[in-house]
């Protein structure tokens, strides 16, 4: 059986990818940091076949040790300080994990054996935030980077050092430049889940308002379950290349809010939403929209879940979770459909 090693396995993408690879017949190993990670128990209950190993993207010797132990065929580096807003308050930590962590993993692969004699294949989770103040629309693999946050800057370093190790040492190393991808497993600190969870809680009478930053930002949103398939497809190619993964469509945060509230039967959402300047970033990324033509042509990848379906899926999940916690019977609510 092929072996896959995933950093960031407790996150949204890591969980989706672990499930997908298990379904493809892989032995799946996930890296966790520390002894008391609060997400580990829930993860092992849901995925008893997943083997967890200890390691840290800030510690090269631990990465070398874990690769020697696991002997993976494929490494998926999804671990990062991945919340853009946090990167402004903890820029050094973000640079160390999101940026230098990629270098450490690549160096560990090179040391353990990532060349032609023992070809470990490497996937780096690059980000549309690297484009930042975009130079062209839509963005492709050739669009220049202009990051607008410490997170985006760290991702640019991770992307470029992956290209460098590919060209310098012959590593099979790919970067997926993934545009925003969401789902029920997304953390509550991210705007999509913040909105869908708030809509559910307001419908249930558990919350009275949703406090937001700007509603005018535009994003290219897809479903995380679709995007992890593209990660795997990249590592099945004959030669390593980088790919933009996106839907090619864009919506505003305002549209996200409107659809989320409509999904719980609240058509007039504005009385429930309040803007607070504290959520404004020092430098904002106004518009991101990707051109995934290369991935569609070379990988045969296509997004399957459209934006309206994605929002409905997330709201339904949050309704069920919040109602269960509060002991509320959903059948007593007046819900659409």
SERO-4910 file (N, C-alpha, C, O; in steps of 0.05 Angstrom, whole numbers):
BEGIN
 pado doro    nc1    nc2    nc3   cac1   cac2   cac3    cc1    cc2    cc3    oc1    oc2    oc3
  Unk    A     17    -24      0      0      0      0     18     25      0     38     26     14
  Unk    A     11     45    -16     26     70    -15     22     84     12      2     81     25
  Unk    A     42    100     20     42    114     46     41    144     41     57    154     26
  Unk    A     23    157     55     21    186     54     25    198     82     16    187    102
  Unk    A     40    220     82     45    234    107     35    263    105     42    277     86
  Unk    A     18    271    124      4    297    122     11    314    147      8    305    170
  Unk    A     22    338    142     24    357    164     -2    374    164    -15    377    143
  Unk    A    -10    384    187    -35    399    189    -59    381    187    -80    389    177
  Unk    A    -56    356    196    -78    336    192   -102    342    209   -124    332    202
  Unk    A    -99    358    230   -123    365    247   -139    387    235   -161    392    245
  Unk    A   -130    401    214   -144    422    202   -165    412    181   -167    388    176
  Unk    A   -180    431    170   -200    425    151   -189    408    128   -199    386    122
  Unk    A   -169    419    114   -158    405     91   -145    378     98   -148    359     83
  Unk    A   -131    378    121   -118    353    129   -138    331    133   -133    308    126
  Unk    A   -161    337    145   -181    316    150   -193    307    124   -197    283    120
  Unk    A   -200    325    106   -211    318     80   -191    301     64   -199    281     52
  Unk    A   -166    309     64   -146    295     49   -141    267     61   -138    247     46
  Unk    A   -140    265     87   -136    239    100   -158    219     92   -153    196     86
  Unk    A   -183    229     93   -206    212     84   -203    204     55   -208    180     48
  Unk    A   -196    223     38   -194    217     10   -172    196      4   -177    177    -10
  Unk    A   -149    200     16   -127    181     12   -132    154     23   -125    134     11
  Unk    A   -146    153     46   -154    127     57   -172    112     38   -170     88     34
  Unk    A   -190    127     25   -208    115      5   -193    106    -20   -203     89    -34
  Unk    A   -170    118    -25   -153    109    -47   -135     86    -41   -120     77    -58
  Unk    A   -137     76    -16   -121     53     -8    -94     59      4    -76     42      5
  Unk    A    -90     84     13    -64     92     25    -64     84     55    -84     83     68
  Unk    A    -40     79     65    -35     81     94    -30    111     99    -12    123     87
  Unk    A    -45    123    118    -44    151    122    -33    158    149    -42    147    170
  Unk    A    -12    175    150      1    184    174     -3    214    176      0    228    157
  Unk    A     -9    223    200    -13    252    204      5    262    227      8    248    247
  Unk    A     16    285    223     34    296    243     19    315    261      4    332    252
  Unk    A     24    312    287     13    330    307     35    340    325     55    326    330
  Unk    A     31    364    335     51    377    352     42    375    381     19    380    387
  Unk    A     61    367    399     55    368    427     40    343    436     31    326    420
  Unk    A     36    341    462     24    317    474     -5    320    480    -19    300    484
  Unk    A    -15    345    481    -43    349    490    -59    365    469    -73    384    476
  Unk    A    -55    359    444    -70    372    423   -100    366    426   -108    343    426
  Unk    A   -116    387    431   -144    382    437   -160    370    415   -182    359    420
  Unk    A   -150    371    390   -165    360    367   -160    330    362   -174    317    347
  Unk    A   -140    319    376   -131    292    370   -153    271    377   -158    253    361
  Unk    A   -166    274    400   -185    254    408   -208    252    388   -216    230    380
  Unk    A   -219    275    380   -241    274    361   -232    263    334   -247    249    321
  Unk    A   -208    269    326   -197    260    301   -194    230    301   -202    216    281
  Unk    A   -183    219    322   -179    190    323   -205    174    326   -208    152    316
  Unk    A   -225    187    339   -251    174    340   -264    172    312   -276    152    305
  Unk    A   -261    193    297   -273    194    270   -257    178    249   -268    166    231
  Unk    A   -230    177    253   -213    163    234   -194    144    249   -171    150    252
  Unk    A   -205    122    258   -188    103    274   -165     91    258   -146     81    270
  Unk    A   -166     92    232   -145     81    214   -122    100    211   -101     92    201
  Unk    A   -125    125    219   -104    146    217    -83    142    238    -89    139    262
  Unk    A    -58    140    229    -35    138    248    -23    165    253    -13    178    235
  Unk    A    -23    173    278    -12    199    286     16    197    296     23    179    311
  Unk    A     33    215    287     61    216    295     68    244    304     55    263    296
  Unk    A     88    246    322     95    272    333    117    286    317    136    273    309
  Unk    A    113    311    312    133    327    298    126    356    299    104    364    308
  Unk    A    144    373    290    140    402    292    154    416    268    178    411    263
  Unk    A    139    432    253    151    446    230    172    466    239    186    477    222
  Unk    A    174    472    265    195    491    274    220    475    282    239    488    292
  Unk    A    220    449    279    242    432    289    251    412    268    238    391    265
  Unk    A    273    418    254    282    401    232    288    373    241    280    354    227
  Unk    A    302    368    263    308    341    271    283    324    275    283    300    268
  Unk    A    261    336    285    237    320    288    225    312    261    214    290    259
  Unk    A    228    329    241    218    322    215    234    300    202    223    282    189
  Unk    A    260    301    205    278    280    195    270    253    208    268    233    195
  Unk    A    267    254    234    260    229    249    234    217    240    231    193    236
  Unk    A    213    234    236    187    224    229    187    213    201    174    194    195
  Unk    A    202    226    182    204    215    155    219    189    154    211    171    139
  Unk    A    239    186    170    254    161    172    236    139    182    239    116    174
  Unk    A    219    145    201    201    126    213    179    118    194    173     94    190
  Unk    A    166    138    182    142    133    165    150    122    138    136    105    127
  Unk    A    172    131    126    180    124     99    158    128     79    149    110     66
  Unk    A    148    153     77    125    159     60    132    159     30    155    165     22
  Unk    A    113    153     14    115    157    -15    108    186    -23    119    197    -41
  Unk    A     89    197     -7     80    224    -13     78    240     13     69    230     34
  Unk    A     87    265     12     85    284     35     68    307     27     73    320      7
  Unk    A     47    313     43     30    336     38     33    356     61     26    350     84
  Unk    A     46    379     54     51    398     75     28    419     77     29    439     63
  Unk    A      9    413     94    -14    431     98    -12    446    124    -28    464    129
  Unk    A      8    440    141     11    453    166     20    482    163     38    488    147
  Unk    A      7    500    177     14    529    175     -1    545    197    -21    535    208
  Unk    A      9    569    202     -8    589    216    -25    600    194    -16    617    179
  Unk    A    -50    591    192    -66    595    168    -87    617    170   -103    620    151
  Unk    A    -89    631    192   -109    651    195    -97    678    189    -79    688    203
  Unk    A   -106    691    167    -93    715    157    -92    737    178    -72    750    182
  Unk    A   -115    741    192   -116    763    212    -96    758    234    -84    778    244
  Unk    A    -92    734    243    -72    728    264    -44    734    255    -27    741    271
  Unk    A    -39    732    229    -11    737    219     -3    766    224     21    771    225
  Unk    A    -22    784    225    -15    812    231     -6    816    260     10    834    266
  Unk    A    -17    800    278    -10    803    306     12    785    315     26    790    335
  Unk    A     17    763    299     39    745    305     55    740    279     56    717    269
  Unk    A     67    761    267     81    758    242    106    740    243    111    725    224
  Unk    A    121    741    265    145    725    267    138    695    268    151    679    255
  Unk    A    118    688    284    109    661    286     99    651    259    105    628    251
  Unk    A     84    668    245     74    660    219     97    655    199     96    636    184
  Unk    A    117    673    199    140    669    181    155    643    188    164    629    170
  Unk    A    157    637    214    173    614    222    159    588    214    172    569    205
  Unk    A    133    586    217    118    561    212    109    560    183    114    540    169
  Unk    A     95    580    174     83    580    147    105    583    125    101    572    104
  Unk    A    126    597    131    148    601    112    171    582    116    175    564    100
  Unk    A    186    586    138    209    569    143    202    540    147    219    522    143
  Unk    A    178    534    157    170    506    160    171    491    134    177    467    134
  Unk    A    165    504    112    166    491     85    195    484     79    201    462     70
  Unk    A    213    503     84    242    497     80    251    473     96    266    456     87
  Unk    A    243    473    121    252    450    139    241    423    128    256    403    128
  Unk    A    216    423    119    205    398    109    220    390     83    226    366     80
  Unk    A    225    408     65    240    402     41    268    392     47    277    373     35
  Unk    A    281    405     66    308    396     74    307    368     86    325    352     81
  Unk    A    287    363    102    284    336    114    280    315     92    292    294     94
  Unk    A    263    321     72    259    303     50    285    298     35    291    275     28
  Unk    A    300    320     30    325    317     16    345    300     32    360    284     20
  Unk    A    345    303     58    364    288     75    356    259     77    373    241     76
  Unk    A    330    253     79    321    226     82    321    211     56    326    187     55
  Unk    A    315    226     34    316    213      8    293    221     -9    273    207    -12
  Unk    A    295    245    -21    274    254    -38    283    257    -67    269    269    -83
  Unk    A    306    245    -73    316    247   -101    308    222   -116    291    206   -107
  Unk    A    321    217   -139    312    196   -157    315    168   -144    301    149   -152
  Unk    A    334    165   -125    338    138   -113    315    131    -94    309    107    -91
  Unk    A    303    150    -82    281    145    -63    261    168    -66    260    186    -50
  Unk    A    245    167    -88    230    191    -96    205    197    -79    183    191    -87
  Unk    A    210    210    -56    187    220    -41    175    244    -57    189    262    -65
  Unk    A    149    243    -61    136    265    -75    124    284    -55    112    276    -35
  Unk    A    127    310    -60    121    331    -41    100    350    -52    102    360    -74
  Unk    A     80    356    -36     59    376    -42     61    399    -22     60    394      2
  Unk    A     63    423    -32     62    447    -16     36    462    -19     28    467    -42
  Unk    A     23    469      3     -2    483      2      3    513     -1      6    527     19
  Unk    A      5    522    -26      7    551    -31    -21    563    -30    -41    549    -26
  Unk    A    -22    589    -33    -47    603    -27    -52    626    -47    -33    639    -56
  Unk    A    -77    631    -53    -85    654    -69    -77    681    -56    -76    701    -69
  Unk    A    -73    680    -29    -66    704    -15    -38    714    -24    -31    737    -19
  Unk    A    -23    698    -38      3    706    -49     -1    728    -70     16    745    -74
  Unk    A    -24    727    -84    -29    747   -105    -36    774    -93    -28    795   -105
  Unk    A    -50    775    -71    -55    799    -56    -66    822    -72    -89    820    -81
  Unk    A    -51    843    -76    -59    865    -93    -55    857   -122    -33    861   -133
  Unk    A    -75    846   -134    -72    830   -158    -62    847   -182    -70    870   -185
  Unk    A    -44    835   -198    -33    848   -221    -50    843   -246    -48    858   -266
  Unk    A    -66    821   -246    -84    815   -268   -107    799   -258   -105    786   -237
  Unk    A   -129    799   -273   -153    784   -266   -163    769   -290   -167    781   -311
  Unk    A   -168    743   -287   -164    726   -264   -134    719   -260   -118    726   -278
  Unk    A   -128    707   -238   -100    700   -232    -94    672   -242   -109    653   -239
  Unk    A    -70    669   -254    -61    643   -264    -34    636   -250    -25    650   -233
  Unk    A    -22    614   -259      4    605   -248     26    626   -255     46    626   -241
  Unk    A     22    642   -275     42    662   -284     38    690   -273     54    707   -278
  Unk    A     16    694   -258     11    721   -247     31    728   -225     36    711   -207
  Unk    A     43    751   -226     63    759   -205     49    761   -178     26    767   -175
  Unk    A     65    756   -157     55    757   -130     58    786   -118     78    800   -125
  Unk    A     39    794   -102     40    819    -87     25    815    -61      3    826    -58
  Unk    A     36    799    -42     21    793    -18     16    818     -1     31    837     -1
  Unk    A     -6    816     14    -15    839     30    -18    832     60    -32    847     74
  Unk    A     -5    811     69     -6    803     97     20    787    103     32    776     84
  Unk    A     28    786    128     50    768    135     45    739    127     64    725    119
  Unk    A     20    731    128     13    703    119     19    700     89     32    681     81
  Unk    A     10    720     73     15    718     44     45    719     38     54    704     21
  Unk    A     60    736     53     89    737     49    102    710     55    120    701     41
  Unk    A     94    698     77    105    672     85     99    650     64    115    633     58
  Unk    A     74    651     54     66    632     33     83    636      7     89    616     -6
  Unk    A     89    661      1    106    665    -23    134    652    -19    144    639    -37
  Unk    A    145    656      5    171    642     10    168    612      8    185    599     -5
  Unk    A    147    601     20    143    572     18    140    562    -11    151    541    -18
  Unk    A    126    578    -27    122    571    -55    149    572    -70    156    554    -84
  Unk    A    164    594    -66    188    598    -81    210    578    -73    226    569    -89
  Unk    A    211    571    -47    232    552    -38    225    524    -48    243    508    -52
  Unk    A    199    518    -52    191    493    -64    201    491    -93    212    471   -101
  Unk    A    197    513   -108    208    514   -136    238    511   -135    250    497   -152
  Unk    A    252    524   -117    281    523   -115    291    495   -110    310    486   -122
  Unk    A    279    481    -91    287    453    -85    281    434   -109    296    416   -113
  Unk    A    260    439   -123    254    424   -147    275    427   -168    284    408   -180
  Unk    A    283    452   -172    303    458   -193    331    452   -184    348    445   -201
  Unk    A    337    455   -158    364    451   -148    372    422   -143    394    414   -148
  Unk    A    352    407   -133    358    380   -123    342    358   -138    345    334   -132
  Unk    A    325    366   -157    310    346   -172    288    334   -156    278    312   -162
  Unk    A    279    347   -134    256    336   -118    231    337   -135    226    355   -150
  Unk    A    214    317   -131    187    318   -142    170    335   -123    158    324   -104
  Unk    A    170    361   -128    157    380   -110    138    397   -125    146    411   -144
  Unk    A    113    397   -117     91    413   -130     79    432   -110     79    427    -85
  Unk    A     69    454   -120     53    473   -104     26    476   -116     23    480   -140
  Unk    A      6    474    -99    -22    479   -108    -29    507    -98    -31    512    -74
  Unk    A    -34    525   -117    -42    552   -109    -73    552   -106    -87    558   -125
  Unk    A    -82    545    -82   -110    541    -78   -124    567    -70   -114    581    -52
  Unk    A   -145    573    -84   -162    596    -76   -180    587    -53   -180    563    -45
  Unk    A   -196    605    -41   -211    599    -17   -228    574    -20   -243    572    -39
  Unk    A   -225    556     -2   -241    532     -2   -251    526     26   -235    527     46
  Unk    A   -276    520     28   -290    520     54   -305    494     58   -306    477     40
  Unk    A   -319    492     80   -335    469     86   -343    468    115   -334    485    131
  Unk    A   -358    448    123   -367    446    151   -344    443    171   -347    449    195
  Unk    A   -321    433    162   -298    430    180   -282    455    183   -262    455    199
  Unk    A   -288    476    170   -274    501    172   -276    512    200   -297    509    213
  Unk    A   -254    524    211   -254    535    238   -272    559    240   -276    574    221
  Unk    A   -282    564    264   -300    586    269   -287    613    266   -302    633    264
  Unk    A   -261    615    266   -247    640    263   -247    650    234   -242    674    228
  Unk    A   -254    632    215   -254    640    186   -282    652    179   -302    644    190
  Unk    A   -282    671    161   -306    687    156   -329    670    147   -352    675    155
  Unk    A   -324    650    130   -346    634    120   -361    619    142   -385    620    145
  Unk    A   -345    606    159   -357    590    181   -368    609    203   -389    603    215
  Unk    A   -355    632    207   -366    652    225   -394    660    217   -412    663    234
  Unk    A   -398    664    191   -424    673    181   -445    650    182   -467    655    192
  Unk    A   -438    626    173   -458    605    173   -465    597    202   -488    590    207
  Unk    A   -446    597    220   -451    590    248   -469    611    261   -487    605    276
  Unk    A   -463    637    255   -480    658    266   -508    657    256   -527    661    271
  Unk    A   -512    652    230   -539    649    219   -554    627    233   -578    630    240
  Unk    A   -541    605    238   -554    582    251   -561    589    280   -583    584    289
  Unk    A   -543    602    294   -547    609    322   -569    630    325   -585    630    344
  Unk    A   -569    649    307   -590    670    308   -617    658    303   -637    665    316
  Unk    A   -619    639    284   -644    625    279   -654    610    303   -678    608    309
  Unk    A   -635    599    318   -641    582    342   -646    600    367   -652    589    388
  Unk    A   -642    626    364   -645    643    387   -622    643    407   -625    651    430
  Unk    A   -599    633    398   -575    631    415   -556    654    412   -537    657    428
  Unk    A   -561    671    392   -543    694    386   -561    716    374   -581    710    361
  Unk    A   -553    741    378   -571    762    369   -559    779    346   -574    793    332
  Unk    A   -533    778    342   -522    794    320   -496    781    310   -484    764    323
  Unk    A   -489    789    286   -464    780    273   -447    805    268   -456    824    254
  Unk    A   -424    806    280   -406    829    278   -385    824    257   -370    804    259
  Unk    A   -384    841    237   -367    836    213   -348    860    208   -352    882    218
  Unk    A   -328    855    191   -312    876    178   -326    883    152   -350    884    151
  Unk    A   -310    888    131   -321    896    106   -337    874     93   -330    850     95
  Unk    A   -359    881     80   -376    862     66   -371    863     36   -383    848     21
  Unk    A   -353    880     27   -349    884     -2   -327    867    -14   -324    866    -38
  Unk    A   -311    854      3   -289    838     -7   -300    815    -24   -321    803    -18
  Unk    A   -286    809    -46   -295    788    -65   -275    765    -64   -251    769    -64
  Unk    A   -286    741    -63   -269    717    -62   -280    695    -81   -304    695    -89
  Unk    A   -262    678    -89   -268    654   -105   -270    631    -86   -250    620    -78
  Unk    A   -295    623    -79   -299    603    -58   -307    576    -70   -325    574    -87
  Unk    A   -293    554    -62   -301    527    -70   -302    509    -45   -299    518    -23
  Unk    A   -307    484    -50   -310    464    -29   -284    449    -24   -272    439    -43
  Unk    A   -276    448      1   -250    436      8   -248    407     -1   -227    398     -9
  Unk    A   -270    393      1   -270    365     -8   -262    361    -37   -250    341    -44
  Unk    A   -270    381    -54   -262    380    -82   -232    386    -85   -219    375   -102
  Unk    A   -222    405    -69   -195    415    -73   -174    396    -65   -152    395    -77
  Unk    A   -179    379    -44   -159    360    -36   -154    339    -58   -132    327    -59
  Unk    A   -174    333    -74   -170    314    -96   -149    325   -116   -133    310   -127
  Unk    A   -149    351   -120   -129    364   -137   -101    360   -126    -82    357   -142
  Unk    A    -98    362   -100    -72    358    -87    -60    331    -95    -37    328   -104
  Unk    A    -77    310    -92    -68    283    -99    -63    280   -129    -43    268   -136
  Unk    A    -79    292   -145    -75    290   -174    -48    302   -183    -36    292   -201
  Unk    A    -40    323   -169    -14    336   -176      9    316   -172     28    316   -188
  Unk    A      7    300   -151     29    282   -145     28    256   -161     46    239   -158
  Unk    A      8    253   -178      6    229   -195     17    234   -223     16    216   -240
  Unk    A     26    259   -228     35    266   -255     64    255   -259     77    247   -241
  Unk    A     72    255   -285     99    245   -291    121    265   -283    143    256   -276
  Unk    A    114    290   -283    134    310   -275    121    331   -257     97    336   -260
  Unk    A    136    343   -238    124    362   -219    119    389   -231    137    401   -244
  Unk    A     95    400   -226     88    427   -235     70    440   -214     60    427   -196
  Unk    A     66    466   -217     49    481   -199     22    487   -213     21    491   -237
  Unk    A      0    487   -197    -26    490   -208    -44    509   -192    -44    507   -167
  Unk    A    -58    527   -205    -80    542   -192   -104    525   -190   -112    512   -209
  Unk    A   -117    524   -166   -142    509   -162   -163    529   -153   -160    541   -132
  Unk    A   -184    532   -169   -204    553   -164   -230    546   -179   -230    529   -196
  Unk    A   -251    560   -173   -276    556   -187   -279    574   -211   -293    568   -230
  Unk    A   -264    597   -211   -267    617   -232   -291    635   -229   -298    650   -248
  Unk    A   -304    633   -206   -327    651   -200   -321    666   -175   -306    657   -158
  Unk    A   -334    689   -172   -329    705   -148   -355    715   -136   -375    721   -149
  Unk    A   -355    716   -109   -377    727    -94   -367    746    -72   -344    743    -63
  Unk    A   -383    765    -64   -376    783    -42   -383    770    -16   -399    751    -14
  Unk    A   -371    781      6   -378    772     32   -408    778     37   -422    763     51
  Unk    A   -418    800     26   -446    807     29   -464    784     17   -484    777     30
  Unk    A   -456    773     -6   -471    751    -18   -470    726      0   -490    712      3
  Unk    A   -447    722     12   -445    699     31   -464    703     54   -478    684     62
  Unk    A   -465    726     66   -483    732     89   -512    728     80   -528    716     94
  Unk    A   -519    739     57   -547    738     47   -556    709     43   -578    702     51
  Unk    A   -538    693     31   -545    664     26   -547    649     52   -565    631     55
  Unk    A   -529    654     71   -530    640     96   -555    645    112   -567    626    123
  Unk    A   -563    670    113   -588    677    128   -613    666    113   -632    657    126
  Unk    A   -612    667     87   -634    656     71   -637    626     76   -660    616     76
  Unk    A   -615    613     80   -616    584     85   -630    576    111   -639    553    114
  Unk    A   -632    596    130   -647    590    154   -674    604    154   -688    605    175
  Unk    A   -681    616    131   -707    628    129   -709    657    138   -730    668    143
  Unk    A   -686    671    140   -685    699    147   -678    715    122   -655    716    114
  Unk    A   -698    728    110   -693    743     85   -682    771     90   -665    781     75
  Unk    A   -691    783    112   -681    810    118   -659    807    139   -664    807    163
  Unk    A   -634    804    129   -611    798    147   -598    823    159   -584    821    179
  Unk    A   -602    846    146   -587    870    154   -591    878    183   -571    887    195
  Unk    A   -614    875    195   -617    883    224   -599    866    243   -594    874    265
  Unk    A   -591    843    233   -575    825    250   -545    829    247   -529    818    262
  Unk    A   -536    845    227   -508    848    221   -498    876    228   -509    896    220
  Unk    A   -476    877    243   -464    902    251   -434    903    242   -420    883    246
  Unk    A   -426    925    231   -398    927    222   -381    939    245   -390    958    258
  Unk    A   -358    928    249   -339    938    270   -312    942    257   -301    923    246
  Unk    A   -301    966    258   -275    971    245   -252    954    256   -231    951    243
  Unk    A   -256    942    280   -234    926    291   -228    901    274   -206    890    276
  Unk    A   -247    894    256   -242    871    238   -229    879    212   -223    862    195
  Unk    A   -225    905    208   -211    914    184   -181    908    186   -169    911    208
  Unk    A   -169    899    165   -140    892    165   -124    916    156   -133    934    142
  Unk    A    -98    917    165    -81    939    157    -78    942    127    -76    964    116
  Unk    A    -79    920    113    -78    920     83    -98    898     74    -94    874     81
  Unk    A   -118    905     59   -139    887     51   -134    876     23   -123    890      6
  Unk    A   -142    851     18   -143    840     -9   -171    841    -18   -189    828     -8
  Unk    A   -176    858    -39   -204    864    -47   -216    843    -65   -240    838    -63
  Unk    A   -200    832    -83   -211    814   -103   -192    791   -110   -169    796   -116
  Unk    A   -202    767   -108   -187    743   -117   -205    726   -133   -227    719   -125
  Unk    A   -196    719   -157   -211    700   -174   -190    685   -191   -174    697   -205
  Unk    A   -192    658   -190   -171    642   -203   -180    630   -230   -203    626   -235
  Unk    A   -159    625   -246   -163    612   -272   -150    584   -269   -125    582   -270
  Unk    A   -166    563   -267   -156    536   -263   -155    520   -289   -157    496   -289
  Unk    A   -152    534   -311   -152    521   -337   -130    499   -339   -135    478   -350
  Unk    A   -106    506   -329    -84    486   -330    -91    461   -315    -86    439   -325
  Unk    A   -103    463   -291   -110    440   -275   -132    424   -289   -132    399   -288
  Unk    A   -151    438   -302   -172    424   -316   -161    408   -340   -170    386   -346
  Unk    A   -143    420   -354   -132    408   -379   -112    386   -372   -113    364   -385
  Unk    A    -94    390   -354    -72    371   -349    -79    350   -328    -71    327   -330
  Unk    A    -95    358   -307   -102    339   -286   -129    327   -290   -135    305   -279
  Unk    A   -147    340   -306   -174    330   -308   -191    337   -284   -211    324   -278
  Unk    A   -182    358   -269   -197    366   -245   -219    385   -251   -216    403   -268
  Unk    A   -241    382   -237   -264    401   -239   -276    404   -211   -279    385   -197
  Unk    A   -284    429   -204   -299    433   -179   -327    421   -182   -339    424   -203
  Unk    A   -336    408   -161   -363    395   -163   -384    409   -147   -408    407   -154
  Unk    A   -377    422   -125   -396    435   -108   -397    465   -114   -376    479   -110
  Unk    A   -420    476   -122   -422    504   -128   -426    520   -103   -433    509    -82
  Unk    A   -422    547   -104   -423    564    -80   -450    562    -66   -450    560    -41
  Unk    A   -473    564    -79   -499    562    -64   -501    536    -48   -510    535    -25
  Unk    A   -493    514    -61   -494    487    -47   -474    486    -24   -481    474     -3
  Unk    A   -451    499    -27   -431    500     -5   -442    514     19   -440    504     41
  Unk    A   -454    538     15   -465    553     37   -488    538     51   -489    537     76
  Unk    A   -505    525     35   -527    510     47   -517    487     63   -528    481     85
  Unk    A   -496    473     53   -484    451     67   -473    460     94   -477    446    115
  Unk    A   -459    482     95   -447    492    119   -468    501    139   -465    496    163
  Unk    A   -488    515    130   -510    524    148   -524    500    161   -530    500    185
  Unk    A   -530    480    144   -544    456    154   -527    442    176   -538    433    196
  Unk    A   -501    441    171   -484    428    191   -484    444    217   -485    433    239
  Unk    A   -482    471    215   -482    487    239   -508    487    254   -509    487    279
  Unk    A   -530    486    239   -556    483    252   -558    457    269   -567    458    292
  Unk    A   -549    436    257   -550    410    271   -531    410    296   -539    401    317
  Unk    A   -507    421    293   -488    422    315   -499    439    338   -499    431    361
  Unk    A   -508    463    331   -516    482    352   -542    473    365   -546    477    389
  Unk    A   -560    462    349   -585    452    361   -580    429    380   -593    427    401
  Unk    A   -562    411    372   -556    388    389   -544    397    416   -550    387    437
  Unk    A   -526    417    415   -513    427    439   -534    441    458   -532    439    482
  Unk    A   -554    454    445   -574    469    461   -598    452    467   -616    461    481
  Unk    A   -600    428    457   -623    410    462   -648    420    448   -670    417    458
  Unk    A   -644    432    424   -667    442    409   -675    422    386   -657    412    372
  Unk    A   -700    417    384   -710    400    362   -713    416    337   -730    434    336
  Unk    A   -698    409    316   -699    424    291   -727    423    278   -735    440    262
  Unk    A   -741    402    284   -768    398    271   -788    420    281   -808    424    268
  Unk    A   -781    433    303   -799    454    313   -794    481    300   -809    500    304
  Unk    A   -773    483    283   -766    508    270   -779    510    242   -783    490    229
  Unk    A   -784    534    235   -794    540    207   -769    545    190   -758    567    188
  Unk    A   -761    523    176   -737    525    159   -744    521    130   -763    506    123
  Unk    A   -729    534    111   -735    530     83   -732    501     74   -716    486     85
  Unk    A   -748    493     55   -747    466     44   -760    445     61   -759    422     54
***
